[in-house]
Structure formats: structure tokens, C-alpha cells
Amino acid sequence: MKISKANKVLVSGASIAGLSTAWWLNHIGYQVTVVELAAAPRISGAAVDLNEPSVAIAKQMGLYEKFRSYQLGVDRIEYKNSDDITEGVIVIPRNEENSAKEIEIERDKFVKVLLDELIGQVEFLFSDRIIALEENETGIDVRFNNGGQHKYDLIFGCDGSHSGTRNIWFGPEENYAHHLGAYFSISIIPKLLVPQRTMQTFSVPSKSVMLNAYNGKTDVIFIFMTEEELPYNYRDLTEQRQIIREQFKNEGWRTSELLDEISKSDSFYFDKFNQIKMPEWHKGRVVLVGDAAYCPSPASGQGGSLAMQGAAAVAGALHKYNGDYKPAFEAYERELRPFIEEVQLMAEQNMKTNFVLKTEDEIRERNTTAKLF
């Protein structure tokens, strides 16, 4: 199967992995359709950190300067105690060379840059999703929730750690999900709760609160550990807010104020620290990219970067093998998997040493010997 506009491919998911994959597939010559359950591209969530390999990919895409124009940054990281006393500070110098190697960008800005490139180049199907797949010798038949049915040459599952595509084609999430023993919420509050370009962290055993201020807004992040997985309704934000409120009530510092802020905010996302580990990321004409295949968890800080790297890698392999998907998908996985496994291991260690500490002694030591990790 040679690559041409006669070859139709479907990308499931319109966030970082999906839009990046769509860009590369369109670039190498496929006719691309993107299907997304939401009514618009996914823009909620924390800022995206692009590491050095991802910055190199952005340059290949011709998007580096656009991404860099939205560059964020942090000048200070402060560790607070319950009396709002700063016990440790990390001052981060503004280094032009380092800022050129890595980029932190708000998620909505990242999505806007990619979407501007794709409008008119690829087809978008919003408020829809894949509900069935059937592969045959000439392609793969897709049934959509809205009643449509179409045939595609290849399917790219880029629909996140709770991937519907993975569930349909590879089996249920519990077969691949590895819980890291913690949950988190993030809300983006449209005002500064700490000085601009400042991060603050407050911890008690097995719980942390983080604030990150930029562009006149503040990320409010709550994290807590639990040995048992919690049963809750994924669609019930009221229940999820109550879980956070119960975990953090009476914990000191500014937690009461911050709980009030997130209760009033329309911006709220709750999930567990989770990794996806699969024996294979591809089967037949279906391949997974980004969190759907290899979610490293937010503890890695590299989910967006790995999505971009996966998109470039799978498209590069298809181009190398001139559209022969079987060796291409194998090469994609062979190239990327060793690095993914390194990042996932690092994320597991990061959970234990930086995000949530289990004892007061560990917290005091981190706070008073503050250093970049």
C-alpha cells in the first residue's frame, strides 16, 4: 500500500497526540480524517512541556517559532509550611540557551497552533466516536456512534489513557493500566493566587498542593496517595470535587481557600496517576500513539512530548516503508519503546521522591534542601 491521497486514514482523538499525528500523516501524503468525542479539540489541562527531542520535531514541522512565541517559564519554586512560611526556595535563572532547547506552552495555545495548520487540510468529525471496527484484506470498516460507516486503510488511536479505540481493538483498560497509588485534580483559576512565574508547594504526609502562576492565571493541583483504587463516576464532577474536599479539609496552609476556588471554577479535571503498559502498540491496521499506548502519568512531565515523538515516529516509519504498515508499525514500536520505558520508570521514582512524600521528615528534608530534580 503506497502512500497517496487515495489512502484514507482515521485518527481518533483531537488533542496533542491526535493533532500531531494528523499533521504528520497529512504531511507524508495520506487523506486524513480526525474523529473526536468532544464538540471541539481538547484544550483543558496543564501546560505542555516540550523536551529537546520534541523541540527538534517542532522545527521539522516549521512550528518552532509559533510555539516559542507562547513560551512560559518559572522563576521561583517555593516550598511552604502550614503557616505559609517559605522553608525552601529554588531560583531558576532565565537562560536563553536553555529556553531555546525546551518549551513550556499552554495547552490551548499548542492546540491552536496545530489546528490552524490542519483546518482545510484534514477532515474533522466532532461529537462522534468509533463504536466498532472490522478489518479485512482491503482495509478496516469503522462504525461511528452517530450512525456513519466508512472504510479506512489505517486507524490511529490517539484518544488518551482511557482510550476507546484501545478498548475496542485491544481489550479493556484494566489489562494495561498500572495505578501508581495516587490521584490528582487540576483547576485553572483565571487570576493570580501567587506571584507570576512562581510555583508553590505545600505537603503533609501522603498529600500535596501545588500552585503555578502564569499569564494572569493559576494552576491549582491537589495530589493524594491511597493504597486502594477509588470507585467513582468518571463523569460526575460533583462527586470528584467532593473526593478532593474530603481529602484536604483541615490540612492547613491555604487549602480551605483553594478548595473554595476549585468549587467555584468551571475548570476541573480529576484522575489517577496511571501508566499504560502494553505488550504491543499495534495490531493489524490499528496502531496507538501517545497516552493510549504508553501513558507515562503526569509524574513524568513528558506526556505531551511523548505524544509528539510518537506521532513523528509512526509517520516516519510509514514513510520509510512506503506505506507498508506491518514493518512500519513494528519499526515505530522498536524505535520508541526503550525510551518510553525509561520515562515510565523515572515517573514512578518521581512520584515517590518529589510529588507526594509519606513522612514529615521527608517533607522537611525536601523543603530545606530544595534543589531541582
C-alpha positions in Angstrom: 0.0 0.0 0.0 1.8 3.1 -1.2 1.2 6.4 0.4 -1.2 8.7 -1.5 -4.3 10.9 -1.0 -6.2 7.8 -2.2 -5.3 6.2 1.1 -7.7 7.2 3.8 -6.6 7.0 7.4 -8.6 7.8 10.6 -7.2 9.4 13.7 -9.2 9.0 16.9 -8.7 11.9 19.3 -8.1 15.7 18.8 -5.7 16.6 21.5 -1.9 16.6 21.4 -1.3 13.1 20.1 -4.2 13.2 17.6 -3.4 16.6 16.1 0.3 15.9 15.9 -0.4 12.5 14.2 -2.8 14.1 11.8 -0.3 16.7 10.9 2.4 14.2 10.1 0.1 11.8 8.2 -1.2 14.7 6.1 2.4 15.8 5.5 3.6 12.5 4.2 0.6 12.2 1.8 -2.4 10.5 3.4 -6.0 11.6 3.3 -6.7 12.2 7.0 -9.9 12.2 9.0 -9.9 13.1 12.7 -12.8 11.9 14.9 -13.3 13.4 18.4 -15.9 12.7 21.0 -16.0 16.3 22.3 -17.6 19.1 20.4 -14.2 20.8 19.8 -10.5 19.9 20.2 -9.4 19.1 23.7 -7.7 22.1 25.3 -8.3 21.6 29.1 -5.3 20.6 31.3 -2.0 21.7 32.4 0.6 23.4 30.3 2.6 21.2 27.9 6.3 20.8 28.3 8.2 20.1 25.1 11.6 18.5 25.7 14.6 18.8 23.5 13.6 16.0 21.0 10.1 17.4 20.7 11.5 20.9 20.1 13.5 19.3 17.2 10.3 17.8 15.9 8.6 21.2 16.1 11.4 22.7 14.0 10.9 19.9 11.4 7.2 20.8 11.3 8.1 24.5 10.8 6.2 25.4 14.0 9.0 26.1 16.4 8.8 29.9 16.3 5.0 29.8 16.8 5.3 27.5 19.8 8.1 29.6 21.2 6.1 32.8 20.9 3.9 31.4 23.7 6.8 30.3 25.9 6.0 30.1 29.6 8.5 29.9 32.4 9.1 29.7 36.1 11.5 31.9 38.1 10.9 30.6 41.6 9.8 27.3 43.2 8.9 27.8 46.9 8.2 25.1 49.5 5.7 26.2 52.1 4.8 25.0 55.6 1.3 25.1 57.2 2.0 28.7 58.5 2.7 29.9 54.9 6.4 30.2 55.8 8.8 29.5 52.9 11.1 26.7 54.1 13.0 26.3 50.8 13.4 28.2 47.5 14.8 27.3 44.1 15.6 30.3 42.0 15.7 29.4 38.3 17.8 31.8 36.1 16.4 32.9 32.8 18.8 31.2 30.4 18.3 32.0 26.8 20.1 28.9 25.6 18.0 26.5 27.8 14.8 28.3 26.9 15.5 27.6 23.3 16.0 23.9 23.9 12.8 23.3 25.8 9.4 25.0 25.6 6.5 25.2 28.1 3.3 26.3 26.4 -0.3 26.5 27.5 -2.3 23.5 26.1 -4.9 25.7 24.4 -2.1 27.6 22.6 -0.4 24.4 21.5 -3.7 23.1 20.1 -4.5 26.4 18.4 -1.1 26.3 16.5 -1.7 22.8 15.3 -5.4 23.4 14.5 -4.6 26.4 12.4 -2.2 24.2 10.3 -4.8 21.5 9.9 -8.0 23.4 9.1 -8.7 22.8 5.4 -6.1 20.1 5.2 -7.8 17.3 7.1 -11.5 16.4 7.8 -12.8 16.7 11.4 -15.7 14.8 12.8 -16.6 16.3 16.2 -19.2 15.0 18.7 -18.6 11.4 17.4 -16.6 8.3 18.2 -15.7 4.9 16.9 -18.0 2.1 18.2 -16.9 -0.8 16.1 -14.0 -1.9 13.9 -13.9 -4.8 11.4 -10.7 -5.5 9.5 -10.5 -7.2 6.1 -8.0 -7.6 3.3 -8.7 -4.2 1.8 -8.9 -2.1 4.9 -10.9 -1.6 8.1 -14.5 -0.8 8.4 -15.5 1.7 11.0 -18.9 2.3 12.6 -19.4 5.6 14.3 -21.7 6.4 17.2 -23.6 8.9 15.0 -24.6 6.2 12.6 -22.0 6.6 9.9 -19.9 3.8 8.5 -16.7 4.2 6.4 -13.7 2.2 5.3 -10.1 3.3 6.1 -6.7 1.9 5.3 -5.3 2.5 8.8 -6.6 3.6 12.2 -4.5 5.6 14.7 -5.8 5.5 18.3 -4.7 8.8 19.9 -7.5 9.2 22.4 -5.7 9.2 25.7 -5.1 7.0 28.6 -8.8 6.0 28.7 -8.7 5.2 25.0 -12.0 4.0 23.5 -10.1 2.7 20.4 -7.8 0.6 22.6 -10.8 -0.8 24.5 -12.5 -1.9 21.2 -9.5 -3.4 19.5 -7.0 -4.4 22.2 -9.2 -5.1 25.2 -10.3 -3.4 28.4 -8.2 -0.7 30.1 -7.6 -2.8 33.2 -5.5 -5.2 31.1 -2.9 -2.4 30.6 -3.4 0.2 33.4 -0.9 0.3 36.2 -2.0 2.5 39.1 0.8 4.5 40.8 -1.1 4.8 44.1 -2.2 8.4 43.8 -4.9 10.7 42.5 -4.9 14.3 41.4 -7.1 17.2 40.3 -6.2 20.3 38.4 -8.1 23.5 38.0 -7.0 26.6 36.1 -8.2 29.7 38.0 -8.3 32.9 35.9 -6.4 35.1 38.4 -3.0 35.1 40.1 -3.1 33.3 43.5 0.8 33.6 43.8 3.2 35.9 42.0 3.6 35.5 38.3 6.1 32.8 37.1 6.1 31.3 40.6 5.4 27.7 41.8 4.5 26.9 45.4 4.2 23.5 47.0 2.7 22.6 50.4 2.8 19.0 51.6 1.6 16.9 54.5 2.3 13.1 54.6 0.9 11.5 51.5 -0.7 14.7 50.2 0.5 17.8 48.3 -1.0 21.0 47.0 0.8 22.9 44.1 0.2 26.3 42.6 1.7 27.5 39.3 1.1 31.1 38.2 1.5 32.4 34.6 -0.2 34.8 32.2 -2.6 36.1 34.9 -3.9 32.6 35.9 -3.0 29.9 38.4 -3.0 26.1 38.1 -4.3 24.6 41.4 -3.2 21.0 41.8 -4.2 18.6 44.6 -2.5 15.2 44.9 -3.1 12.5 47.4 -1.9 8.9 47.8 -4.1 5.9 48.6 -3.3 2.2 48.6 -6.7 1.2 47.2 -8.2 2.4 43.9 -11.2 4.6 44.5 -14.6 3.8 42.9 -16.1 6.9 41.4 -18.2 8.0 38.4 -15.8 9.4 35.7 -18.5 11.8 34.5 -19.6 13.1 37.9 -17.5 16.2 38.6 -19.5 17.0 41.8 -18.5 13.6 43.2 -14.9 14.1 42.2 -14.7 17.6 43.8 -16.1 16.1 47.0 -13.4 13.5 47.0 -10.8 16.3 46.9 -12.6 18.3 49.5 -12.8 15.3 51.9 -9.1 14.5 51.4 -7.8 18.1 52.0 -10.2 19.6 54.6 -8.4 21.0 57.7 -5.0 20.4 56.2 -3.7 23.9 56.9 -1.8 26.4 54.7 -4.2 27.8 52.1 -6.1 24.6 51.4 -9.5 25.9 52.6 -9.2 28.9 50.3 -8.1 26.8 47.4 -10.9 24.2 47.9 -13.3 27.1 47.6 -11.7 28.3 44.4 -12.0 25.0 42.7 -15.6 24.5 43.9 -16.5 27.8 42.1 -14.4 27.1 38.9 -15.7 25.6 35.7 -12.2 24.2 35.2 -11.8 20.9 37.0 -10.1 17.6 36.0 -9.7 14.6 38.2 -7.9 11.3 37.5 -5.5 8.8 39.0 -1.8 8.7 38.4 -1.8 5.9 36.0 0.6 4.3 33.4 -0.4 2.3 30.4 1.9 -0.6 29.6 1.1 -2.8 26.6 3.0 -5.7 25.1 2.3 -4.3 21.7 1.0 -0.9 20.5 -0.3 -2.2 17.2 -2.5 -5.0 15.9 -3.3 -5.3 12.2 -4.2 -2.0 10.7 -4.7 -0.3 14.1 -1.9 1.5 16.0 -1.9 3.5 19.2 0.0 6.7 19.8 0.6 8.8 22.9 -1.1 8.1 26.2 -3.4 5.5 24.6 -0.3 3.3 24.0 2.2 4.3 26.7 0.8 6.9 29.2 3.7 7.7 31.5 1.5 9.5 34.0 1.6 13.2 34.9 4.5 12.5 37.2 6.8 12.3 34.1 6.0 15.8 32.9 6.5 14.4 29.4 3.1 13.2 28.2 2.9 15.9 25.5 6.4 15.4 24.4 6.0 11.7 24.1 2.8 12.2 22.1 4.7 14.4 19.6 7.6 12.0 19.4 5.2 9.1 18.8 3.4 10.9 16.0 6.6 11.7 14.3 8.0 8.2 14.8 5.0 6.4 13.4 4.7 8.7 10.4 8.5 8.4 9.8 8.3 4.7 9.8 5.3 4.6 7.3 7.3 7.0 5.0 10.4 4.8 5.3 8.5 1.7 4.4 6.4 3.4 1.7 3.1 2.8 3.4 3.7 -0.9 4.2 2.1 -0.7 7.6 3.3 -4.1 9.0 7.0 -3.4 9.1 6.3 0.3 9.7 4.4 -0.3 12.9 7.0 -2.7 14.1 9.8 -0.2 13.5 7.8 2.6 15.2 7.5 0.5 18.3 11.1 -0.8 18.2 12.4 2.7 17.9 10.3 4.3 20.6 9.7 1.7 23.3 13.1 1.8 25.1 12.8 5.5 25.7 9.2 5.1 26.8 10.2 2.5 29.4 12.9 4.8 30.7 10.5 7.7 31.1 7.9 5.5 32.8 10.5 4.2 35.3 11.6 7.8 36.0 7.9 8.8 36.6 7.5 6.1 39.2 10.5 7.3 41.1 9.4 10.9 40.7 6.1 10.0 42.4 8.0 8.7 45.5 10.6 11.5 45.8 9.0 14.7 44.6 5.3 14.7 44.2 4.0 13.0 47.3 6.1 12.2 50.3 5.0 9.9 53.1 6.6 11.3 56.2 7.1 14.7 57.9 10.9 14.0 57.9 10.9 13.5 54.2 8.9 16.7 53.6 11.2 18.8 55.9 14.3 17.4 54.2 12.9 18.2 50.7 11.9 21.7 51.7 15.1 22.7 53.5 17.5 21.2 50.9 15.4 22.3 47.9 17.0 21.6 44.6 15.9 20.9 41.1 15.3 17.3 40.2 
